[in-house]
Amino acid sequence: MTDDQRKGRRAIETGPTGMTTAKNLAMLRKRRGLTTRQLSAALERAGRPIPASGITRMEKGERAVTVDDLAALATVLDVSPAALMLPAEDSGPVHITPTKPVPWLVAWRWAHGEHPPFTPGGEDDPRSDRDWPERRRRFLQENQPYRDADHLREIARYIAARIDGPWHLELDSTGESEHGTLSLRSERTKRDDREATLEDQVHAIANTYGISLPEARSRLYTRLAEERSQQNGGD
């Protein structure tokens, strides 16, 4: 093999993101209960035909997933492209390039256009740089062009995309920290203008933080107990 051939082979080797995509593709296909033939048929209907053998090679990391493939696979599997490209669970730093590891949560926030990829407190953390406010503003503008300039409307739209209404939201910010209370208003609540039930709030907390109902219930009851204690003077 010549040097040029070796260079060509290295150029098309699957990197860390490609291997994660291969793993996620297999996982999501099986989770949807699809065979490679069924997924292939769905891709053909979507206008991006990939043979079943090609899907098998993708899942083994033997065939590169192009951006067009990625968009079609994400559409057919009903996920965002990021759900194919990034690890589903936090198992350590994510190598978004072979030499660029960042924390798992940072990788996901970067993929969703919230901020550039960096390790908080690391050498690549740009938040102390003079140009950080302008860089962050530009990043948000370019990566979230749909974002509403009115922060309250943006928050409301974000919650509405995750929780069916009607609901009530209260926010409080001291400049150093933010606190919020979210409660759902049931149909009964709309009719008699009473507060939502505790179980409504449990479901809202579970949906907002992506946790189980028992954990959400525990959080809510702990918070209520703390509020009761404060009202009673800490007794």
C-alpha atoms as an extended CHARMM CRD file, in Angstrom:
* protein
*
       235  EXT
         1         1  MET       CA              0.0000000000        0.0000000000        0.0000000000  PROA      1               0.0000000000
         2         2  THR       CA              1.3700000000        3.4210000000       -0.9760000000  PROA      2               0.0000000000
         3         3  ASP       CA              1.6040000000        6.4070000000        1.3980000000  PROA      3               0.0000000000
         4         4  ASP       CA             -1.2220000000        8.1190000000       -0.5050000000  PROA      4               0.0000000000
         5         5  GLN       CA             -3.4340000000        5.0660000000       -0.0410000000  PROA      5               0.0000000000
         6         6  ARG       CA             -2.6590000000        4.9480000000        3.6730000000  PROA      6               0.0000000000
         7         7  LYS       CA             -3.4810000000        8.6370000000        3.9930000000  PROA      7               0.0000000000
         8         8  GLY       CA             -6.7570000000        8.0520000000        2.1550000000  PROA      8               0.0000000000
         9         9  ARG       CA             -7.6680000000        5.2120000000        4.5070000000  PROA      9               0.0000000000
        10        10  ARG       CA             -6.9260000000        7.3430000000        7.5660000000  PROA      10              0.0000000000
        11        11  ALA       CA             -9.0300000000       10.1550000000        6.1420000000  PROA      11              0.0000000000
        12        12  ILE       CA            -12.1730000000        8.0350000000        6.1150000000  PROA      12              0.0000000000
        13        13  GLU       CA            -11.6750000000        6.2270000000        9.4370000000  PROA      13              0.0000000000
        14        14  THR       CA            -14.6580000000        6.5300000000       11.7380000000  PROA      14              0.0000000000
        15        15  GLY       CA            -14.0000000000        8.9290000000       14.6240000000  PROA      15              0.0000000000
        16        16  PRO       CA            -15.5670000000        9.0750000000       18.1130000000  PROA      16              0.0000000000
        17        17  THR       CA            -18.7390000000       10.8360000000       16.9690000000  PROA      17              0.0000000000
        18        18  GLY       CA            -19.1450000000        8.3430000000       14.1370000000  PROA      18              0.0000000000
        19        19  MET       CA            -18.8210000000        5.4100000000       16.5250000000  PROA      19              0.0000000000
        20        20  THR       CA            -21.3570000000        6.9480000000       18.9000000000  PROA      20              0.0000000000
        21        21  THR       CA            -23.7080000000        7.4440000000       15.9600000000  PROA      21              0.0000000000
        22        22  ALA       CA            -23.2570000000        3.7850000000       14.9770000000  PROA      22              0.0000000000
        23        23  LYS       CA            -24.0750000000        2.6350000000       18.5130000000  PROA      23              0.0000000000
        24        24  ASN       CA            -27.0840000000        4.9350000000       18.8350000000  PROA      24              0.0000000000
        25        25  LEU       CA            -28.4260000000        3.9220000000       15.4320000000  PROA      25              0.0000000000
        26        26  ALA       CA            -28.4880000000        0.2590000000       16.4600000000  PROA      26              0.0000000000
        27        27  MET       CA            -29.9980000000        1.0990000000       19.8450000000  PROA      27              0.0000000000
        28        28  LEU       CA            -32.7690000000        3.3150000000       18.4640000000  PROA      28              0.0000000000
        29        29  ARG       CA            -33.6170000000        0.9200000000       15.6430000000  PROA      29              0.0000000000
        30        30  LYS       CA            -34.0520000000       -1.9440000000       18.1050000000  PROA      30              0.0000000000
        31        31  ARG       CA            -35.9500000000        0.2750000000       20.5340000000  PROA      31              0.0000000000
        32        32  ARG       CA            -38.4080000000        1.0890000000       17.7310000000  PROA      32              0.0000000000
        33        33  GLY       CA            -38.7740000000       -2.6340000000       17.0050000000  PROA      33              0.0000000000
        34        34  LEU       CA            -37.4620000000       -2.2710000000       13.4540000000  PROA      34              0.0000000000
        35        35  THR       CA            -35.3960000000       -4.7230000000       11.4610000000  PROA      35              0.0000000000
        36        36  THR       CA            -32.7400000000       -3.3510000000        9.1370000000  PROA      36              0.0000000000
        37        37  ARG       CA            -35.0460000000       -4.1830000000        6.2180000000  PROA      37              0.0000000000
        38        38  GLN       CA            -37.9260000000       -2.2600000000        7.7750000000  PROA      38              0.0000000000
        39        39  LEU       CA            -35.7150000000        0.7440000000        8.4970000000  PROA      39              0.0000000000
        40        40  SER       CA            -34.3980000000        0.5670000000        4.9430000000  PROA      40              0.0000000000
        41        41  ALA       CA            -37.9660000000        0.6340000000        3.6040000000  PROA      41              0.0000000000
        42        42  ALA       CA            -38.8120000000        3.6320000000        5.8050000000  PROA      42              0.0000000000
        43        43  LEU       CA            -35.7380000000        5.4810000000        4.5540000000  PROA      43              0.0000000000
        44        44  GLU       CA            -36.7240000000        4.7750000000        0.9660000000  PROA      44              0.0000000000
        45        45  ARG       CA            -40.1670000000        6.2730000000        1.6280000000  PROA      45              0.0000000000
        46        46  ALA       CA            -38.3910000000        9.3050000000        3.0990000000  PROA      46              0.0000000000
        47        47  GLY       CA            -36.4440000000        9.7150000000       -0.1450000000  PROA      47              0.0000000000
        48        48  ARG       CA            -33.0550000000        8.5880000000        1.2130000000  PROA      48              0.0000000000
        49        49  PRO       CA            -32.7290000000        4.9100000000        0.2400000000  PROA      49              0.0000000000
        50        50  ILE       CA            -30.1230000000        2.9280000000        2.1580000000  PROA      50              0.0000000000
        51        51  PRO       CA            -30.0500000000       -0.8520000000        1.7480000000  PROA      51              0.0000000000
        52        52  ALA       CA            -30.3890000000       -3.0700000000        4.8140000000  PROA      52              0.0000000000
        53        53  SER       CA            -26.7740000000       -4.1660000000        4.3450000000  PROA      53              0.0000000000
        54        54  GLY       CA            -25.7330000000       -0.5030000000        4.3910000000  PROA      54              0.0000000000
        55        55  ILE       CA            -27.5440000000        0.0350000000        7.6950000000  PROA      55              0.0000000000
        56        56  THR       CA            -25.7890000000       -3.0020000000        9.1510000000  PROA      56              0.0000000000
        57        57  ARG       CA            -22.4230000000       -1.5730000000        8.0910000000  PROA      57              0.0000000000
        58        58  MET       CA            -23.3470000000        1.8040000000        9.5980000000  PROA      58              0.0000000000
        59        59  GLU       CA            -24.1730000000        0.1460000000       12.9070000000  PROA      59              0.0000000000
        60        60  LYS       CA            -20.7670000000       -1.5630000000       12.8780000000  PROA      60              0.0000000000
        61        61  GLY       CA            -18.9800000000        1.7010000000       12.1010000000  PROA      61              0.0000000000
        62        62  GLU       CA            -17.8610000000        0.3240000000        8.7580000000  PROA      62              0.0000000000
        63        63  ARG       CA            -19.8240000000        2.8250000000        6.6600000000  PROA      63              0.0000000000
        64        64  ALA       CA            -19.7490000000        6.5700000000        7.2510000000  PROA      64              0.0000000000
        65        65  VAL       CA            -23.0480000000        8.3070000000        7.9860000000  PROA      65              0.0000000000
        66        66  THR       CA            -23.2850000000       11.4120000000        5.8080000000  PROA      66              0.0000000000
        67        67  VAL       CA            -25.1940000000       14.4960000000        6.9280000000  PROA      67              0.0000000000
        68        68  ASP       CA            -27.9900000000       13.5760000000        4.5130000000  PROA      68              0.0000000000
        69        69  ASP       CA            -28.0860000000       10.0650000000        5.9870000000  PROA      69              0.0000000000
        70        70  LEU       CA            -28.1330000000       11.5520000000        9.4860000000  PROA      70              0.0000000000
        71        71  ALA       CA            -31.0710000000       13.8490000000        8.7290000000  PROA      71              0.0000000000
        72        72  ALA       CA            -33.0760000000       11.0170000000        7.1580000000  PROA      72              0.0000000000
        73        73  LEU       CA            -32.3080000000        8.5660000000        9.9670000000  PROA      73              0.0000000000
        74        74  ALA       CA            -33.2440000000       11.1180000000       12.6230000000  PROA      74              0.0000000000
        75        75  THR       CA            -36.5110000000       11.8690000000       10.8090000000  PROA      75              0.0000000000
        76        76  VAL       CA            -37.4880000000        8.2200000000       10.4280000000  PROA      76              0.0000000000
        77        77  LEU       CA            -36.4790000000        7.3180000000       14.0020000000  PROA      77              0.0000000000
        78        78  ASP       CA            -38.2870000000       10.4150000000       15.3490000000  PROA      78              0.0000000000
        79        79  VAL       CA            -35.3200000000       11.9250000000       17.1790000000  PROA      79              0.0000000000
        80        80  SER       CA            -33.0970000000       14.9720000000       16.7620000000  PROA      80              0.0000000000
        81        81  PRO       CA            -29.7610000000       14.5420000000       14.9490000000  PROA      81              0.0000000000
        82        82  ALA       CA            -28.0620000000       15.1080000000       18.3140000000  PROA      82              0.0000000000
        83        83  ALA       CA            -29.7440000000       11.9790000000       19.7040000000  PROA      83              0.0000000000
        84        84  LEU       CA            -27.8140000000        9.9770000000       17.1190000000  PROA      84              0.0000000000
        85        85  MET       CA            -24.5210000000       11.8160000000       17.4780000000  PROA      85              0.0000000000
        86        86  LEU       CA            -24.1650000000       12.0300000000       21.2770000000  PROA      86              0.0000000000
        87        87  PRO       CA            -24.1810000000        9.4310000000       24.0870000000  PROA      87              0.0000000000
        88        88  ALA       CA            -27.6270000000        8.9170000000       25.5970000000  PROA      88              0.0000000000
        89        89  GLU       CA            -26.1950000000        8.6030000000       29.1070000000  PROA      89              0.0000000000
        90        90  ASP       CA            -23.4100000000       10.3340000000       30.9950000000  PROA      90              0.0000000000
        91        91  SER       CA            -20.4970000000        7.9290000000       31.0370000000  PROA      91              0.0000000000
        92        92  GLY       CA            -17.6810000000       10.4700000000       31.0970000000  PROA      92              0.0000000000
        93        93  PRO       CA            -16.2770000000       13.1650000000       28.7780000000  PROA      93              0.0000000000
        94        94  VAL       CA            -17.5610000000       13.2240000000       25.2070000000  PROA      94              0.0000000000
        95        95  HSD       CA            -14.9500000000       13.5260000000       22.4490000000  PROA      95              0.0000000000
        96        96  ILE       CA            -16.6820000000       15.7900000000       19.9390000000  PROA      96              0.0000000000
        97        97  THR       CA            -13.4170000000       15.5700000000       17.9800000000  PROA      97              0.0000000000
        98        98  PRO       CA            -10.5460000000       13.1370000000       18.6510000000  PROA      98              0.0000000000
        99        99  THR       CA             -8.7070000000       15.8580000000       20.6270000000  PROA      99              0.0000000000
       100       100  LYS       CA            -11.6590000000       17.8170000000       22.0560000000  PROA      100             0.0000000000
       101       101  PRO       CA            -13.2880000000       16.1710000000       25.0970000000  PROA      101             0.0000000000
       102       102  VAL       CA            -16.0090000000       18.0520000000       26.9590000000  PROA      102             0.0000000000
       103       103  PRO       CA            -18.4040000000       17.0520000000       29.7630000000  PROA      103             0.0000000000
       104       104  TRP       CA            -21.4690000000       15.0970000000       28.6270000000  PROA      104             0.0000000000
       105       105  LEU       CA            -23.9230000000       17.8580000000       29.5960000000  PROA      105             0.0000000000
       106       106  VAL       CA            -21.8270000000       20.4980000000       27.8270000000  PROA      106             0.0000000000
       107       107  ALA       CA            -21.8430000000       18.4010000000       24.6460000000  PROA      107             0.0000000000
       108       108  TRP       CA            -25.6290000000       18.2200000000       24.6770000000  PROA      108             0.0000000000
       109       109  ARG       CA            -26.0420000000       21.9400000000       25.4030000000  PROA      109             0.0000000000
       110       110  TRP       CA            -23.6350000000       22.7230000000       22.5670000000  PROA      110             0.0000000000
       111       111  ALA       CA            -25.6060000000       20.4710000000       20.1990000000  PROA      111             0.0000000000
       112       112  HSD       CA            -28.7650000000       22.3650000000       21.1500000000  PROA      112             0.0000000000
       113       113  GLY       CA            -27.1160000000       25.7110000000       20.4400000000  PROA      113             0.0000000000
       114       114  GLU       CA            -26.9400000000       26.9460000000       24.0360000000  PROA      114             0.0000000000
       115       115  HSD       CA            -23.2030000000       27.7030000000       24.2420000000  PROA      115             0.0000000000
       116       116  PRO       CA            -19.8620000000       26.7600000000       22.6430000000  PROA      116             0.0000000000
       117       117  PRO       CA            -18.2230000000       23.4920000000       23.7200000000  PROA      117             0.0000000000
       118       118  PHE       CA            -15.8050000000       23.9740000000       26.6210000000  PROA      118             0.0000000000
       119       119  THR       CA            -14.9340000000       22.3970000000       29.9440000000  PROA      119             0.0000000000
       120       120  PRO       CA            -16.1330000000       24.6260000000       32.8160000000  PROA      120             0.0000000000
       121       121  GLY       CA            -13.0770000000       25.7220000000       34.7600000000  PROA      121             0.0000000000
       122       122  GLY       CA            -10.7600000000       24.2590000000       32.1340000000  PROA      122             0.0000000000
       123       123  GLU       CA             -8.1530000000       25.9610000000       29.9860000000  PROA      123             0.0000000000
       124       124  ASP       CA            -10.7130000000       26.3240000000       27.1890000000  PROA      124             0.0000000000
       125       125  ASP       CA            -13.3290000000       28.0040000000       29.4100000000  PROA      125             0.0000000000
       126       126  PRO       CA            -13.9720000000       31.3570000000       27.6510000000  PROA      126             0.0000000000
       127       127  ARG       CA            -16.2830000000       32.9160000000       30.2300000000  PROA      127             0.0000000000
       128       128  SER       CA            -13.5980000000       35.1560000000       31.7270000000  PROA      128             0.0000000000
       129       129  ASP       CA            -12.5540000000       36.5000000000       28.3260000000  PROA      129             0.0000000000
       130       130  ARG       CA            -13.4700000000       40.0930000000       27.5270000000  PROA      130             0.0000000000
       131       131  ASP       CA            -15.2330000000       39.1060000000       24.3440000000  PROA      131             0.0000000000
       132       132  TRP       CA            -17.3170000000       36.3420000000       25.9780000000  PROA      132             0.0000000000
       133       133  PRO       CA            -20.6030000000       38.3210000000       26.2200000000  PROA      133             0.0000000000
       134       134  GLU       CA            -20.4320000000       39.2240000000       22.5280000000  PROA      134             0.0000000000
       135       135  ARG       CA            -19.3130000000       35.7230000000       21.5380000000  PROA      135             0.0000000000
       136       136  ARG       CA            -22.1690000000       34.1470000000       23.4920000000  PROA      136             0.0000000000
       137       137  ARG       CA            -24.6910000000       36.5860000000       22.0160000000  PROA      137             0.0000000000
       138       138  ARG       CA            -23.4700000000       35.7640000000       18.5120000000  PROA      138             0.0000000000
       139       139  PHE       CA            -23.4790000000       32.0320000000       19.2390000000  PROA      139             0.0000000000
       140       140  LEU       CA            -27.0860000000       32.1280000000       20.4240000000  PROA      140             0.0000000000
       141       141  GLN       CA            -28.1550000000       34.2960000000       17.5070000000  PROA      141             0.0000000000
       142       142  GLU       CA            -26.5500000000       32.0050000000       14.9210000000  PROA      142             0.0000000000
       143       143  ASN       CA            -27.4750000000       28.6870000000       16.5260000000  PROA      143             0.0000000000
       144       144  GLN       CA            -30.9290000000       29.5470000000       17.8570000000  PROA      144             0.0000000000
       145       145  PRO       CA            -32.3550000000       31.8790000000       15.1930000000  PROA      145             0.0000000000
       146       146  TYR       CA            -35.8520000000       30.9600000000       16.3640000000  PROA      146             0.0000000000
       147       147  ARG       CA            -35.1620000000       32.2890000000       19.8580000000  PROA      147             0.0000000000
       148       148  ASP       CA            -37.5250000000       35.0040000000       21.1040000000  PROA      148             0.0000000000
       149       149  ALA       CA            -35.7760000000       38.1620000000       22.2930000000  PROA      149             0.0000000000
       150       150  ASP       CA            -38.3390000000       38.4410000000       25.0910000000  PROA      150             0.0000000000
       151       151  HSD       CA            -36.9690000000       36.0680000000       27.7470000000  PROA      151             0.0000000000
       152       152  LEU       CA            -40.3240000000       35.4590000000       29.4320000000  PROA      152             0.0000000000
       153       153  ARG       CA            -41.9660000000       34.5180000000       26.1460000000  PROA      153             0.0000000000
       154       154  GLU       CA            -39.0100000000       32.2720000000       25.3420000000  PROA      154             0.0000000000
       155       155  ILE       CA            -39.3110000000       30.5130000000       28.7080000000  PROA      155             0.0000000000
       156       156  ALA       CA            -43.0470000000       30.0970000000       28.1900000000  PROA      156             0.0000000000
       157       157  ARG       CA            -42.4990000000       28.5960000000       24.7350000000  PROA      157             0.0000000000
       158       158  TYR       CA            -39.8270000000       26.2460000000       26.0810000000  PROA      158             0.0000000000
       159       159  ILE       CA            -42.1320000000       24.9330000000       28.8050000000  PROA      159             0.0000000000
       160       160  ALA       CA            -45.1020000000       24.7450000000       26.4280000000  PROA      160             0.0000000000
       161       161  ALA       CA            -43.0440000000       22.5000000000       24.1470000000  PROA      161             0.0000000000
       162       162  ARG       CA            -42.5230000000       20.0570000000       27.0130000000  PROA      162             0.0000000000
       163       163  ILE       CA            -45.6940000000       20.2960000000       29.1170000000  PROA      163             0.0000000000
       164       164  ASP       CA            -49.2550000000       20.4410000000       27.9030000000  PROA      164             0.0000000000
       165       165  GLY       CA            -51.1020000000       23.3760000000       29.4280000000  PROA      165             0.0000000000
       166       166  PRO       CA            -52.7670000000       25.1200000000       30.9670000000  PROA      166             0.0000000000
       167       167  TRP       CA            -50.1190000000       25.8890000000       33.5710000000  PROA      167             0.0000000000
       168       168  HSD       CA            -48.9440000000       28.7290000000       35.8220000000  PROA      168             0.0000000000
       169       169  LEU       CA            -45.3230000000       29.8370000000       36.1960000000  PROA      169             0.0000000000
       170       170  GLU       CA            -43.7570000000       32.1920000000       38.7520000000  PROA      170             0.0000000000
       171       171  LEU       CA            -40.1080000000       33.2580000000       38.5210000000  PROA      171             0.0000000000
       172       172  ASP       CA            -37.9310000000       35.0710000000       41.0150000000  PROA      172             0.0000000000
       173       173  SER       CA            -34.3570000000       36.2520000000       40.4000000000  PROA      173             0.0000000000
       174       174  THR       CA            -31.9770000000       38.0170000000       42.7670000000  PROA      174             0.0000000000
       175       175  GLY       CA            -29.2860000000       38.5120000000       40.1460000000  PROA      175             0.0000000000
       176       176  GLU       CA            -27.2140000000       35.7220000000       41.6450000000  PROA      176             0.0000000000
       177       177  SER       CA            -29.7390000000       32.9040000000       41.5750000000  PROA      177             0.0000000000
       178       178  GLU       CA            -33.1290000000       32.1440000000       40.0930000000  PROA      178             0.0000000000
       179       179  HSD       CA            -36.0700000000       30.3230000000       41.6000000000  PROA      179             0.0000000000
       180       180  GLY       CA            -39.3050000000       29.2570000000       39.9890000000  PROA      180             0.0000000000
       181       181  THR       CA            -42.5860000000       27.5700000000       40.7760000000  PROA      181             0.0000000000
       182       182  LEU       CA            -44.4750000000       25.7020000000       38.0840000000  PROA      182             0.0000000000
       183       183  SER       CA            -47.9420000000       24.2800000000       38.6370000000  PROA      183             0.0000000000
       184       184  LEU       CA            -50.4580000000       22.7530000000       36.2890000000  PROA      184             0.0000000000
       185       185  ARG       CA            -54.0360000000       23.9610000000       36.2140000000  PROA      185             0.0000000000
       186       186  SER       CA            -56.4940000000       21.1470000000       35.6570000000  PROA      186             0.0000000000
       187       187  GLU       CA            -59.8280000000       21.5380000000       33.8780000000  PROA      187             0.0000000000
       188       188  ARG       CA            -61.4490000000       21.5750000000       37.3050000000  PROA      188             0.0000000000
       189       189  THR       CA            -59.0860000000       24.3370000000       38.3590000000  PROA      189             0.0000000000
       190       190  LYS       CA            -60.0610000000       26.3900000000       35.2960000000  PROA      190             0.0000000000
       191       191  ARG       CA            -63.7460000000       26.1040000000       36.2200000000  PROA      191             0.0000000000
       192       192  ASP       CA            -63.5360000000       26.9920000000       39.9000000000  PROA      192             0.0000000000
       193       193  ASP       CA            -60.2240000000       28.9240000000       39.8890000000  PROA      193             0.0000000000
       194       194  ARG       CA            -58.6850000000       26.7210000000       42.5770000000  PROA      194             0.0000000000
       195       195  GLU       CA            -55.0150000000       25.7670000000       42.7730000000  PROA      195             0.0000000000
       196       196  ALA       CA            -53.8070000000       22.7090000000       40.9170000000  PROA      196             0.0000000000
       197       197  THR       CA            -53.6970000000       19.4950000000       42.9290000000  PROA      197             0.0000000000
       198       198  LEU       CA            -50.4520000000       18.2510000000       44.4360000000  PROA      198             0.0000000000
       199       199  GLU       CA            -50.4340000000       15.3960000000       41.9560000000  PROA      199             0.0000000000
       200       200  ASP       CA            -50.6780000000       17.9350000000       39.1070000000  PROA      200             0.0000000000
       201       201  GLN       CA            -47.5600000000       19.6170000000       40.4950000000  PROA      201             0.0000000000
       202       202  VAL       CA            -45.8060000000       16.2520000000       40.8580000000  PROA      202             0.0000000000
       203       203  HSD       CA            -46.3640000000       15.5450000000       37.1490000000  PROA      203             0.0000000000
       204       204  ALA       CA            -45.1710000000       19.0640000000       36.2420000000  PROA      204             0.0000000000
       205       205  ILE       CA            -41.9500000000       18.6350000000       38.2510000000  PROA      205             0.0000000000
       206       206  ALA       CA            -41.3290000000       15.1970000000       36.7310000000  PROA      206             0.0000000000
       207       207  ASN       CA            -41.8130000000       16.5340000000       33.1990000000  PROA      207             0.0000000000
       208       208  THR       CA            -39.7050000000       19.6480000000       33.7960000000  PROA      208             0.0000000000
       209       209  TYR       CA            -36.6880000000       17.8810000000       35.3030000000  PROA      209             0.0000000000
       210       210  GLY       CA            -37.0230000000       14.5660000000       33.4630000000  PROA      210             0.0000000000
       211       211  ILE       CA            -37.2510000000       12.5190000000       36.6720000000  PROA      211             0.0000000000
       212       212  SER       CA            -39.5380000000        9.7500000000       37.8770000000  PROA      212             0.0000000000
       213       213  LEU       CA            -42.8700000000       10.4690000000       39.5510000000  PROA      213             0.0000000000
       214       214  PRO       CA            -41.7150000000        9.0770000000       42.9440000000  PROA      214             0.0000000000
       215       215  GLU       CA            -38.6480000000       11.3300000000       42.8900000000  PROA      215             0.0000000000
       216       216  ALA       CA            -40.7630000000       14.3330000000       41.8480000000  PROA      216             0.0000000000
       217       217  ARG       CA            -43.2450000000       13.5430000000       44.6290000000  PROA      217             0.0000000000
       218       218  SER       CA            -40.4080000000       13.3650000000       47.1520000000  PROA      218             0.0000000000
       219       219  ARG       CA            -39.0430000000       16.7380000000       45.9840000000  PROA      219             0.0000000000
       220       220  LEU       CA            -42.4280000000       18.3970000000       46.2190000000  PROA      220             0.0000000000
       221       221  TYR       CA            -43.2060000000       17.0720000000       49.7030000000  PROA      221             0.0000000000
       222       222  THR       CA            -39.7420000000       18.0470000000       50.9230000000  PROA      222             0.0000000000
       223       223  ARG       CA            -40.2660000000       21.5710000000       49.6030000000  PROA      223             0.0000000000
       224       224  LEU       CA            -43.7020000000       21.8280000000       51.2200000000  PROA      224             0.0000000000
       225       225  ALA       CA            -42.2720000000       20.6510000000       54.5370000000  PROA      225             0.0000000000
       226       226  GLU       CA            -39.5280000000       23.2890000000       54.3390000000  PROA      226             0.0000000000
       227       227  GLU       CA            -42.0890000000       26.0130000000       53.5690000000  PROA      227             0.0000000000
       228       228  ARG       CA            -44.2380000000       24.8690000000       56.4860000000  PROA      228             0.0000000000
       229       229  SER       CA            -41.2140000000       24.9410000000       58.7570000000  PROA      229             0.0000000000
       230       230  GLN       CA            -40.3500000000       28.4790000000       57.6760000000  PROA      230             0.0000000000
       231       231  GLN       CA            -43.9220000000       29.6430000000       58.2590000000  PROA      231             0.0000000000
       232       232  ASN       CA            -43.8220000000       28.1720000000       61.7650000000  PROA      232             0.0000000000
       233       233  GLY       CA            -40.6020000000       29.9190000000       62.5710000000  PROA      233             0.0000000000
       234       234  GLY       CA            -38.4730000000       26.8530000000       62.0710000000  PROA      234             0.0000000000
       235       235  ASP       CA            -40.1850000000       24.8450000000       64.7840000000  PROA      235             0.0000000000
